[in-house]
Amino acid sequence: MPQASLLSYLTRPSAVSSSNTSPGEASSKQPLLKTIIPSPTTEKTSTLTSDLGILEKVQDQLSTNDRPTTIQHIPDAQIVHITKLHLPSIQRLTSTTLPVRYGDNFFQSTITDETAAQLSRVVLYSSEPIGWIRCCLEPCGPDYASQPQLKQIYIQALALLAPYRGLGLATILLDTIFDGSIARAPETVCIYAHVWEKNEDALEWYEKRGFKRVLLLQRYYRRLNPPGAWIVRKEMENK
């Protein structure tokens, strides 16, 4: 089943009909791009420099312990592992931000599947979920057929409520995956996501974080025109 990645909430193409579509189909809501990625004309260089320093501090905390992490520039925000209590809110925010309809098992397995639990995080603001990331671990593709033990991480969902975008939270969520033990394991060689072929801003977002376009899949999104999706992939730096 095709899953949604950051591309899904960066831009919702107007060719889509509804947010309650089947997997792999996008919604007809208005574009959200400008609320996700800050425009160079709206953010000052000094703010960006400050944010980079904050991100580095958060990354250090995430890589050295597994406790809730407070985010300096948003004092009431934390990044934590997902629990059963978070699931209802996560389901609601996902249905309003991602143009893919997920079944209940997708959310439940986030806490019941050990690997999915390690590859998932939620951002809390005043103890309420405002965003999350979920990934899974897969065998590598044909390029690694001679090494079947090698794995890759697939970004299945990455969502953030609109009022909290542009604060670096999506980047911090992504970094929690990079800093985890699964991503650092010798057998994990890369991480990837799908991005709609016309979403140049989402592609640029990933490219700034070290991802590269590796393959264009035709007819991936059935209700988008054009329907293709780029696979964007990043090799793990510790390999």
Backbone as CSV, one residue per row, in Angstrom:
resi,resn,N_x,N_y,N_z,CA_x,CA_y,CA_z,C_x,C_y,C_z
1,MET,0.850,-1.199,0.000,0.000,0.000,0.000,0.876,1.235,0.000
2,PRO,0.752,2.129,-0.979,1.549,3.343,-0.985,1.286,4.154,0.259
3,GLN,2.296,4.716,0.829,2.162,5.506,2.030,2.518,6.943,1.726
4,ALA,2.152,7.865,2.614,2.428,9.272,2.408,3.650,9.674,3.194
5,SER,4.440,10.584,2.623,5.587,11.115,3.319,5.402,12.613,3.428
6,LEU,6.499,13.331,3.676,6.407,14.767,3.874,5.804,15.474,2.679
7,LEU,5.976,14.934,1.494,5.397,15.546,0.300,3.902,15.723,0.440
8,SER,3.242,14.864,1.205,1.795,14.863,1.250,1.243,16.090,1.937
9,TYR,1.982,16.614,2.945,1.428,17.800,3.571,2.166,19.064,3.168
10,LEU,3.249,18.920,2.394,3.881,20.108,1.860,2.989,20.766,0.816
11,THR,2.364,19.967,-0.037,1.467,20.500,-1.063,0.355,19.518,-1.319
12,ARG,-0.869,19.980,-1.311,-1.991,19.158,-1.748,-2.426,19.651,-3.105
13,PRO,-2.120,18.939,-4.182,-2.502,19.400,-5.521,-4.011,19.526,-5.660
14,SER,-4.433,20.547,-6.425,-5.859,20.822,-6.535,-6.605,19.784,-7.337
15,ALA,-5.894,18.834,-7.942,-6.562,17.832,-8.759,-7.197,16.734,-7.941
16,VAL,-7.004,16.776,-6.614,-7.470,15.679,-5.775,-8.837,15.991,-5.198
17,SER,-9.615,14.951,-4.847,-11.008,15.191,-4.519,-11.319,15.325,-3.052
18,SER,-10.664,14.604,-2.154,-11.074,14.598,-0.754,-9.964,14.089,0.105
19,SER,-9.937,14.505,1.398,-8.898,14.036,2.309,-9.156,12.624,2.748
20,ASN,-10.338,12.096,2.564,-10.650,10.722,2.942,-10.561,9.808,1.728
21,THR,-9.399,9.836,1.067,-9.203,9.010,-0.104,-8.535,7.716,0.275
22,SER,-8.502,6.799,-0.683,-7.859,5.523,-0.428,-6.356,5.691,-0.453
23,PRO,-5.576,4.713,0.069,-4.126,4.836,0.126,-3.540,5.180,-1.234
24,GLY,-2.573,6.154,-1.187,-1.889,6.561,-2.398,-2.606,7.630,-3.177
25,GLU,-3.814,8.060,-2.717,-4.559,9.083,-3.425,-4.564,10.348,-2.587
26,ALA,-4.386,11.505,-3.256,-4.266,12.738,-2.520,-5.574,13.484,-2.444
27,SER,-5.615,14.539,-1.603,-6.836,15.264,-1.320,-6.953,16.551,-2.113
28,SER,-8.152,17.149,-2.176,-8.383,18.339,-2.991,-8.323,19.623,-2.194
29,LYS,-7.798,19.594,-0.990,-7.719,20.817,-0.200,-6.692,21.767,-0.813
30,GLN,-6.710,23.020,-0.325,-5.819,24.019,-0.860,-4.373,23.696,-0.520
31,PRO,-3.401,24.204,-1.335,-1.993,23.942,-1.071,-1.591,24.454,0.302
32,LEU,-0.757,23.674,0.987,-0.281,24.050,2.312,1.199,24.397,2.280
33,LEU,1.782,24.432,1.095,3.216,24.556,0.966,3.779,25.747,1.725
34,LYS,3.161,26.914,1.552,3.771,28.111,2.115,3.685,28.151,3.633
35,THR,2.852,27.309,4.218,2.802,27.261,5.675,3.778,26.251,6.227
36,ILE,4.397,25.437,5.345,5.301,24.400,5.813,6.745,24.844,5.755
37,ILE,7.180,25.265,4.573,8.571,25.635,4.395,8.674,27.151,4.386
38,PRO,9.380,27.745,5.364,9.488,29.196,5.415,10.124,29.745,4.145
39,SER,9.540,30.799,3.607,10.095,31.442,2.426,11.330,32.240,2.803
40,PRO,12.328,32.300,1.919,13.508,33.105,2.204,13.168,34.559,2.471
41,THR,12.040,35.037,1.963,11.673,36.427,2.167,10.989,36.654,3.494
42,THR,10.629,35.593,4.206,9.903,35.758,5.456,10.710,35.369,6.672
43,GLU,11.876,34.788,6.474,12.716,34.436,7.605,14.060,35.136,7.474
44,LYS,14.494,35.790,8.516,15.765,36.483,8.497,16.907,35.507,8.725
45,THR,18.067,35.868,8.213,19.228,34.998,8.350,19.557,34.745,9.807
46,SER,19.415,35.768,10.659,19.727,35.587,12.073,18.823,34.554,12.711
47,THR,17.548,34.520,12.308,16.618,33.536,12.850,17.013,32.140,12.421
48,LEU,17.404,31.989,11.146,17.814,30.683,10.653,19.048,30.195,11.382
49,THR,20.006,31.092,11.628,21.215,30.706,12.353,20.882,30.258,13.756
50,SER,19.992,30.999,14.419,19.572,30.622,15.767,18.887,29.272,15.772
51,ASP,18.007,29.041,14.783,17.293,27.768,14.710,18.249,26.605,14.511
52,LEU,19.307,26.808,13.706,20.270,25.733,13.489,20.952,25.348,14.789
53,GLY,21.275,26.357,15.619,21.883,26.054,16.907,20.944,25.296,17.809
54,ILE,19.666,25.656,17.786,18.664,24.960,18.589,18.525,23.521,18.134
55,LEU,18.486,23.317,16.802,18.363,21.960,16.268,19.534,21.092,16.697
56,GLU,20.736,21.658,16.710,21.907,20.886,17.118,21.788,20.445,18.568
57,LYS,21.289,21.333,19.436,21.129,20.977,20.842,20.093,19.876,21.016
58,VAL,18.986,19.985,20.288,17.947,18.960,20.369,18.482,17.626,19.881
59,GLN,19.229,17.642,18.780,19.786,16.405,18.239,20.716,15.740,19.240
60,ASP,21.513,16.543,19.956,22.404,15.974,20.966,21.615,15.260,22.045
61,GLN,20.511,15.867,22.499,19.678,15.237,23.521,19.076,13.938,23.010
62,LEU,18.560,13.966,21.779,17.903,12.788,21.228,18.868,11.633,21.045
63,SER,20.121,11.926,20.740,21.078,10.863,20.470,21.676,10.291,21.742
64,THR,21.531,10.986,22.865,22.172,10.513,24.085,21.199,9.933,25.093
65,ASN,19.903,10.123,24.924,18.963,9.515,25.854,17.622,9.310,25.185
66,ASP,16.767,8.556,25.844,15.471,8.196,25.281,14.339,8.848,26.063
67,ARG,14.659,9.861,26.845,13.648,10.550,27.635,12.968,11.626,26.794
68,PRO,11.814,12.133,27.267,11.175,13.231,26.539,12.148,14.386,26.349
69,THR,12.134,14.973,25.181,13.068,16.040,24.840,12.326,17.359,24.729
70,THR,12.720,18.326,25.547,12.132,19.657,25.480,12.822,20.457,24.385
71,ILE,12.044,21.195,23.616,12.569,21.994,22.512,12.694,23.438,22.984
72,GLN,13.904,23.972,22.924,14.213,25.243,23.561,13.331,26.389,23.086
73,HIS,13.117,26.489,21.764,12.377,27.639,21.252,10.864,27.452,21.342
74,ILE,10.410,26.278,21.807,8.987,26.044,22.072,8.915,25.346,23.435
75,PRO,8.960,26.088,24.524,9.105,25.491,25.857,8.054,24.450,26.213
76,ASP,6.849,24.566,25.682,5.794,23.613,26.024,5.766,22.401,25.099
77,ALA,6.753,22.289,24.212,6.784,21.182,23.256,7.793,20.118,23.679
78,GLN,7.467,18.866,23.386,8.350,17.735,23.640,8.247,16.748,22.484
79,ILE,9.301,15.987,22.275,9.273,14.862,21.338,9.438,13.591,22.151
80,VAL,8.477,12.683,22.011,8.462,11.467,22.831,8.088,10.266,21.975
81,HIS,8.280,9.077,22.544,7.773,7.865,21.917,6.244,7.855,21.997
82,ILE,5.618,7.179,21.063,4.160,7.149,20.969,3.588,6.102,21.911
83,THR,2.515,6.462,22.601,1.798,5.535,23.470,0.350,5.414,23.002
84,LYS,-0.368,4.498,23.605,-1.769,4.278,23.241,-2.601,5.538,23.433
85,LEU,-2.284,6.326,24.443,-3.045,7.540,24.717,-2.913,8.576,23.598
86,HIS,-1.826,8.521,22.862,-1.614,9.489,21.784,-2.387,9.156,20.513
87,LEU,-2.767,7.888,20.344,-3.284,7.434,19.053,-4.531,8.169,18.558
88,PRO,-5.556,8.412,19.391,-6.735,9.122,18.866,-6.396,10.487,18.272
89,SER,-5.546,11.247,18.965,-5.166,12.563,18.446,-4.315,12.447,17.196
90,ILE,-3.430,11.449,17.161,-2.599,11.235,15.979,-3.463,10.890,14.772
91,GLN,-4.475,10.056,14.980,-5.369,9.706,13.872,-6.105,10.931,13.345
92,ARG,-6.554,11.799,14.249,-7.273,12.999,13.818,-6.359,13.941,13.037
93,LEU,-5.169,14.195,13.576,-4.289,15.145,12.884,-3.807,14.581,11.548
94,THR,-3.657,13.259,11.475,-3.245,12.645,10.217,-4.329,12.785,9.157
95,SER,-5.573,12.605,9.559,-6.676,12.694,8.597,-6.853,14.107,8.057
96,THR,-6.394,15.112,8.808,-6.548,16.497,8.363,-5.313,17.045,7.660
97,THR,-4.194,16.334,7.732,-2.966,16.863,7.139,-2.390,16.015,6.019
98,LEU,-2.707,14.729,5.970,-2.159,13.863,4.927,-3.262,13.378,3.995
99,PRO,-3.017,13.378,2.698,-4.035,12.983,1.727,-4.099,11.482,1.485
100,VAL,-3.896,10.705,2.501,-3.995,9.250,2.409,-4.816,8.765,3.590
101,ARG,-5.689,7.828,3.327,-6.501,7.261,4.404,-5.824,5.997,4.926
102,TYR,-5.518,5.987,6.218,-4.869,4.842,6.843,-5.878,4.043,7.661
103,GLY,-5.704,2.727,7.676,-6.546,1.877,8.497,-6.127,1.922,9.957
104,ASP,-7.008,1.455,10.831,-6.717,1.460,12.263,-5.449,0.686,12.591
105,ASN,-5.201,-0.385,11.858,-4.030,-1.210,12.157,-2.728,-0.453,11.947
106,PHE,-2.738,0.478,11.010,-1.542,1.280,10.766,-1.145,2.037,12.030
107,PHE,-2.132,2.591,12.710,-1.852,3.344,13.928,-1.565,2.416,15.103
108,GLN,-2.365,1.373,15.253,-2.173,0.444,16.367,-0.798,-0.213,16.319
109,SER,-0.366,-0.584,15.127,0.925,-1.263,15.017,2.092,-0.341,15.332
110,THR,1.832,0.950,15.374,2.877,1.888,15.765,3.355,1.620,17.184
111,ILE,2.465,1.105,18.021,2.862,0.810,19.400,3.001,-0.683,19.668
112,THR,2.399,-1.530,18.817,2.474,-2.977,19.057,3.639,-3.630,18.325
113,ASP,4.089,-3.027,17.243,5.230,-3.552,16.502,6.506,-2.897,17.040
114,GLU,7.420,-3.714,17.506,8.613,-3.185,18.175,9.440,-2.282,17.267
115,THR,9.626,-2.700,16.027,10.429,-1.896,15.108,9.733,-0.588,14.766
116,ALA,8.432,-0.657,14.479,7.680,0.565,14.179,7.709,1.523,15.359
117,ALA,7.629,0.984,16.565,7.666,1.827,17.762,8.988,2.578,17.865
118,GLN,10.075,1.903,17.516,11.380,2.557,17.565,11.536,3.615,16.480
119,LEU,10.805,3.437,15.383,10.922,4.351,14.250,9.774,5.354,14.197
120,SER,9.144,5.614,15.325,8.018,6.549,15.388,8.202,7.499,16.566
121,ARG,7.798,8.745,16.371,7.837,9.745,17.434,6.628,10.667,17.275
122,VAL,6.275,11.312,18.369,5.200,12.298,18.344,5.707,13.586,18.980
123,VAL,5.281,14.717,18.417,5.554,16.017,19.020,4.347,16.409,19.851
124,LEU,4.581,16.715,21.118,3.513,17.157,22.010,3.660,18.645,22.286
125,TYR,2.530,19.342,22.320,2.509,20.724,22.780,1.490,20.803,23.902
126,SER,1.953,21.169,25.084,1.096,21.131,26.276,0.431,19.762,26.397
127,SER,1.218,18.722,26.177,0.814,17.312,26.314,-0.125,16.822,25.221
128,GLU,-0.415,17.655,24.221,-1.326,17.256,23.142,-0.538,17.036,21.846
129,PRO,-0.733,15.911,21.139,-0.022,15.675,19.885,-0.313,16.744,18.829
130,ILE,0.756,17.258,18.233,0.609,18.236,17.151,1.297,17.767,15.867
131,GLY,2.045,16.678,15.949,2.716,16.140,14.775,3.364,14.814,15.105
132,TRP,3.712,14.071,14.053,4.346,12.780,14.301,5.064,12.283,13.061
133,ILE,5.903,11.277,13.268,6.566,10.582,12.172,6.459,9.090,12.428
134,ARG,6.228,8.343,11.364,6.238,6.880,11.451,6.996,6.332,10.254
135,CYS,7.909,5.424,10.530,8.679,4.763,9.480,8.616,3.258,9.681
136,CYS,9.060,2.529,8.683,9.191,1.080,8.810,10.548,0.657,8.266
137,LEU,10.947,-0.559,8.590,12.217,-1.111,8.141,11.942,-2.169,7.088
138,GLU,12.607,-2.047,5.953,12.370,-2.947,4.826,13.684,-3.556,4.337
139,PRO,13.586,-4.696,3.642,14.771,-5.199,2.939,15.155,-4.212,1.841
140,CYS,16.424,-4.145,1.526,16.861,-3.279,0.436,16.420,-3.845,-0.902
141,GLY,16.450,-3.004,-1.926,15.974,-3.399,-3.243,16.963,-4.245,-4.015
142,PRO,16.700,-4.423,-5.314,17.525,-5.284,-6.173,18.997,-4.890,-6.210
143,ASP,19.282,-3.605,-5.979,20.676,-3.163,-6.007,21.520,-3.871,-4.955
144,TYR,20.837,-4.390,-3.922,21.553,-5.050,-2.829,21.193,-6.534,-2.747
145,ALA,20.824,-7.129,-3.877,20.374,-8.526,-3.888,21.438,-9.481,-3.368
146,SER,22.683,-9.124,-3.550,23.766,-9.991,-3.085,24.021,-9.867,-1.590
147,GLN,23.323,-8.899,-0.944,23.486,-8.691,0.498,22.102,-8.600,1.145
148,PRO,21.400,-9.708,1.257,20.011,-9.696,1.738,19.845,-9.222,3.171
149,GLN,20.924,-9.160,3.923,20.815,-8.713,5.309,20.668,-7.196,5.422
150,LEU,20.933,-6.470,4.350,20.886,-5.014,4.405,19.443,-4.509,4.413
151,LYS,19.223,-3.411,5.147,17.880,-2.862,5.337,17.837,-1.390,4.938
152,GLN,16.593,-0.910,4.720,16.372,0.505,4.461,15.154,0.969,5.250
153,ILE,15.142,2.238,5.618,14.034,2.832,6.364,13.133,3.576,5.381
154,TYR,11.829,3.335,5.489,10.846,4.000,4.631,10.003,4.945,5.477
155,ILE,9.956,6.209,5.098,9.132,7.199,5.789,7.694,7.022,5.324
156,GLN,6.842,6.475,6.188,5.452,6.202,5.825,4.532,7.387,6.080
157,ALA,4.790,8.123,7.141,3.950,9.276,7.476,4.789,10.293,8.229
158,LEU,4.611,11.551,7.861,5.255,12.664,8.555,4.289,13.832,8.480
159,ALA,3.677,14.179,9.598,2.588,15.161,9.600,2.765,16.151,10.736
160,LEU,2.330,17.389,10.490,2.424,18.446,11.493,1.258,19.407,11.292
161,LEU,0.574,19.746,12.368,-0.538,20.691,12.268,-0.040,22.061,11.808
162,ALA,-0.865,22.744,11.018,-0.462,23.985,10.359,0.094,25.061,11.296
163,PRO,-0.494,25.315,12.477,0.022,26.402,13.315,1.447,26.189,13.807
164,TYR,1.947,24.970,13.720,3.264,24.654,14.279,4.312,24.420,13.193
165,ARG,3.970,24.739,11.959,4.913,24.564,10.870,5.856,25.765,10.758
166,GLY,6.996,25.530,10.134,7.976,26.594,9.996,8.818,26.806,11.233
167,LEU,8.735,25.889,12.205,9.482,26.009,13.459,10.610,24.991,13.568
168,GLY,10.830,24.239,12.520,11.887,23.234,12.545,11.480,21.903,13.122
169,LEU,10.203,21.730,13.448,9.766,20.499,14.104,9.823,19.296,13.170
170,ALA,9.496,19.477,11.895,9.570,18.355,10.957,11.005,17.867,10.818
171,THR,11.940,18.802,10.798,13.348,18.427,10.716,13.791,17.679,11.962
172,ILE,13.350,18.138,13.122,13.722,17.457,14.363,13.130,16.053,14.399
173,LEU,11.884,15.909,13.968,11.281,14.574,13.905,12.105,13.655,13.007
174,LEU,12.486,14.154,11.846,13.292,13.347,10.938,14.627,12.981,11.575
175,ASP,15.215,13.923,12.289,16.506,13.664,12.917,16.419,12.624,14.029
176,THR,15.253,12.495,14.664,15.131,11.444,15.681,15.301,10.067,15.061
177,ILE,14.894,9.932,13.809,15.067,8.650,13.121,16.540,8.429,12.782
178,PHE,17.188,9.464,12.257,18.611,9.354,11.942,19.446,9.014,13.173
179,ASP,19.051,9.550,14.318,19.842,9.376,15.531,19.517,8.099,16.290
180,GLY,18.535,7.336,15.833,18.140,6.114,16.527,19.071,4.949,16.243
181,SER,18.947,3.923,17.066,19.833,2.760,16.945,19.616,1.995,15.642
182,ILE,18.383,1.986,15.125,18.127,1.264,13.873,18.852,1.933,12.711
183,ALA,18.764,3.256,12.629,19.443,3.969,11.547,20.957,3.839,11.651
184,ARG,21.459,3.725,12.861,22.901,3.636,13.068,23.441,2.217,12.937
185,ALA,22.553,1.246,12.843,22.989,-0.149,12.735,23.745,-0.370,11.420
186,PRO,24.761,-1.224,11.426,25.567,-1.441,10.216,24.750,-1.935,9.023
187,GLU,23.671,-2.695,9.296,22.896,-3.258,8.192,21.887,-2.280,7.596
188,THR,21.674,-1.117,8.217,20.757,-0.113,7.674,21.548,0.842,6.795
189,VAL,21.259,0.831,5.505,22.119,1.562,4.574,21.514,2.854,4.038
190,CYS,20.174,3.015,4.120,19.585,4.230,3.570,18.188,4.457,4.137
191,ILE,17.656,5.654,3.862,16.288,6.025,4.232,15.664,6.685,3.003
192,TYR,14.356,6.435,2.772,13.753,6.989,1.558,12.297,7.374,1.783
193,ALA,11.759,8.131,0.826,10.361,8.565,0.854,9.883,8.732,-0.581
194,HIS,8.567,8.901,-0.749,7.982,9.210,-2.053,7.577,10.684,-2.086
195,VAL,7.830,11.336,-3.198,7.477,12.749,-3.379,6.805,12.911,-4.738
196,TRP,5.652,13.579,-4.761,4.945,13.833,-6.018,5.882,14.543,-6.993
197,GLU,5.889,14.109,-8.241,6.871,14.572,-9.214,6.821,16.070,-9.499
198,LYS,5.672,16.712,-9.285,5.551,18.146,-9.542,5.804,18.995,-8.305
199,ASN,6.062,18.363,-7.193,6.245,19.110,-5.946,7.720,19.466,-5.772
200,GLU,8.160,20.453,-6.518,9.567,20.834,-6.491,9.994,21.356,-5.122
201,ASP,9.084,21.988,-4.398,9.445,22.514,-3.082,9.707,21.388,-2.085
202,ALA,8.891,20.339,-2.148,9.121,19.190,-1.277,10.413,18.478,-1.660
203,LEU,10.649,18.353,-2.955,11.893,17.734,-3.412,13.098,18.536,-2.925
204,GLU,12.974,19.853,-2.978,14.060,20.707,-2.497,14.243,20.554,-0.990
205,TRP,13.133,20.416,-0.246,13.211,20.224,1.208,14.045,18.989,1.530
206,TYR,13.745,17.905,0.836,14.511,16.679,1.056,15.964,16.830,0.618
207,GLU,16.176,17.472,-0.527,17.537,17.610,-1.038,18.412,18.405,-0.078
208,LYS,17.835,19.390,0.586,18.589,20.164,1.570,18.998,19.310,2.765
209,ARG,18.324,18.202,2.937,18.627,17.294,4.049,19.373,16.048,3.589
210,GLY,19.954,16.131,2.410,20.847,15.087,1.935,20.213,13.996,1.101
211,PHE,18.915,14.127,0.774,18.245,13.128,-0.060,18.507,13.426,-1.539
212,LYS,18.514,12.377,-2.349,18.690,12.517,-3.789,17.552,11.817,-4.530
213,ARG,17.189,12.355,-5.690,16.189,11.702,-6.537,16.841,10.488,-7.213
214,VAL,16.231,9.331,-7.027,16.849,8.126,-7.592,15.976,7.414,-8.617
215,LEU,14.648,7.598,-8.559,13.775,6.891,-9.501,12.418,7.569,-9.563
216,LEU,11.899,7.759,-10.778,10.558,8.308,-10.969,9.592,7.162,-11.229
217,LEU,8.622,6.988,-10.331,7.614,5.937,-10.474,6.397,6.504,-11.197
218,GLN,6.054,5.925,-12.328,4.899,6.381,-13.087,3.606,5.855,-12.456
219,ARG,2.540,6.686,-12.525,1.204,6.288,-12.060,1.186,5.846,-10.592
220,TYR,1.998,6.479,-9.772,2.026,6.139,-8.348,0.803,6.711,-7.630
221,TYR,0.458,7.969,-7.935,-0.725,8.609,-7.348,-1.840,8.606,-8.386
222,ARG,-2.862,7.848,-8.135,-3.890,7.629,-9.144,-4.713,8.865,-9.461
223,ARG,-4.845,9.793,-8.519,-5.709,10.950,-8.748,-4.942,12.252,-8.947
224,LEU,-3.645,12.157,-9.093,-2.863,13.360,-9.365,-2.492,13.405,-10.846
225,ASN,-2.307,14.586,-11.337,-1.923,14.766,-12.732,-0.769,15.775,-12.799
226,PRO,0.415,15.307,-13.144,0.788,13.929,-13.484,0.821,13.033,-12.246
227,PRO,0.736,11.718,-12.437,0.573,10.810,-11.300,1.871,10.238,-10.734
228,GLY,3.011,10.685,-11.249,4.274,10.071,-10.849,4.770,10.521,-9.488
229,ALA,5.670,9.729,-8.926,6.304,10.047,-7.644,7.795,9.744,-7.735
230,TRP,8.574,10.686,-7.253,10.002,10.446,-7.135,10.292,9.672,-5.859
231,ILE,11.179,8.707,-5.963,11.784,8.137,-4.761,12.985,9.011,-4.429
232,VAL,12.974,9.575,-3.228,14.132,10.338,-2.750,14.802,9.517,-1.664
233,ARG,16.099,9.426,-1.731,16.815,8.523,-0.828,18.078,9.188,-0.289
234,LYS,18.382,8.841,0.951,19.611,9.327,1.576,20.381,8.141,2.125
235,GLU,21.653,8.074,1.769,22.511,7.026,2.310,22.888,7.398,3.741
236,MET,22.958,6.405,4.607,23.334,6.654,5.988,24.810,7.046,6.058
237,GLU,25.081,8.129,6.760,26.424,8.694,6.768,27.434,7.827,7.503
238,ASN,26.954,6.969,8.405,27.888,6.160,9.194,28.303,4.893,8.466
239,LYS,27.850,4.726,7.204,28.166,3.493,6.474,29.434,3.672,5.642
